[in-house]
Amino acid sequence: MAPTLVPEDWTLVVTPREFRREDVVVLEHPERPGYEMVKRIRGVPGDIVDLRVLGADEWWVEGDYAQASTDSRSFGPVARQHLKAKVVLVYWPADRRRVVR
């Protein structure tokens, strides 16, 4: 997720009532149960992504660094059940403290 997040960042996450396009989220990899990763929501149900309409329970997620990201471009859309939390801020290290947008 660089440049938004780097491996040394400590973040605060929340479980929102709903997820929105452009949220940075923690999700469970759809093909590797228990493996969590951080991605940005690029498509929500009803959006057209890669010449297809996302279904009622399909979310398109992508990493901010496309050249080195495993995301919906490789495994396809994810179901809502895989979206676990929303990243809201980086709190450590102190010089990178900020709200995540």
C-alpha positions in Angstrom: 0.0 0.0 0.0 3.0 2.3 -0.3 3.0 5.3 -0.4 -0.1 5.4 1.7 1.2 2.9 4.3 4.7 1.5 4.8 5.6 -1.7 6.7 6.7 0.2 9.8 3.3 2.1 10.2 1.1 1.3 13.1 -2.5 2.0 12.4 -5.9 2.4 14.1 -8.7 0.5 12.4 -12.5 0.5 13.0 -15.4 -1.6 11.9 -17.7 0.7 10.0 -21.4 0.2 9.3 -20.6 0.5 5.6 -17.6 0.6 3.4 -17.2 3.2 0.7 -15.2 3.7 -2.5 -11.6 4.9 -1.7 -11.7 3.5 1.9 -8.4 1.8 2.9 -9.4 -1.5 4.3 -8.2 -4.6 6.0 -9.5 -7.7 4.2 -9.1 -11.4 4.3 -7.6 -12.8 1.1 -10.4 -14.6 -0.7 -8.2 -17.6 -1.6 -6.1 -17.8 1.6 -8.4 -17.9 4.7 -6.8 -16.2 7.7 -4.4 -14.1 5.6 -5.2 -10.4 6.0 -4.0 -7.6 3.8 -4.6 -3.9 3.3 -6.1 -2.5 0.1 -8.1 0.4 -1.2 -11.7 -0.1 -2.4 -11.8 1.0 -6.0 -15.2 -0.4 -6.9 -18.5 -0.9 -5.0 -21.6 -3.0 -6.0 -23.0 -1.7 -9.2 -19.8 -0.2 -10.5 -18.4 -1.2 -13.9 -14.8 -2.5 -13.5 -12.9 -4.3 -16.2 -15.9 -4.3 -18.5 -18.1 -6.1 -16.0 -20.7 -4.8 -13.5 -20.0 -5.7 -9.9 -22.8 -7.7 -8.3 -24.7 -6.8 -5.2 -22.0 -8.4 -3.0 -18.9 -7.7 -5.0 -16.2 -5.2 -4.1 -13.1 -4.3 -6.1 -9.9 -3.7 -4.1 -6.5 -2.6 -5.3 -3.2 -1.8 -3.7 -1.8 1.7 -4.2 1.4 0.3 -5.7 0.0 -1.5 -8.7 3.3 -3.0 -9.9 3.7 -5.1 -6.8 0.2 -5.6 -5.5 -1.8 -8.8 -5.2 -5.4 -7.5 -5.4 -8.7 -7.8 -7.4 -6.7 -7.5 -10.6 -5.4 -11.0 -9.9 -8.1 -12.7 -7.7 -11.2 -10.8 -8.9 -13.8 -9.0 -6.8 -14.3 -9.9 -3.1 -17.4 -10.5 -1.1 -18.4 -8.2 1.7 -17.7 -10.9 4.3 -14.0 -10.5 3.4 -13.9 -6.8 4.3 -12.9 -6.7 8.0 -12.1 -3.1 9.0 -11.3 0.4 7.8 -7.9 2.0 8.4 -8.5 5.5 9.9 -5.1 6.8 11.0 -1.4 6.1 11.3 -0.3 6.7 14.9 3.3 5.4 14.8 6.0 6.4 14.0 5.3 9.9 15.3 6.7 11.6 12.2 4.1 9.8 10.0 1.1 10.4 12.3 -1.9 11.3 10.2 -5.5 10.5 9.2 -5.7 8.0 6.3 -7.8 9.3 3.4 
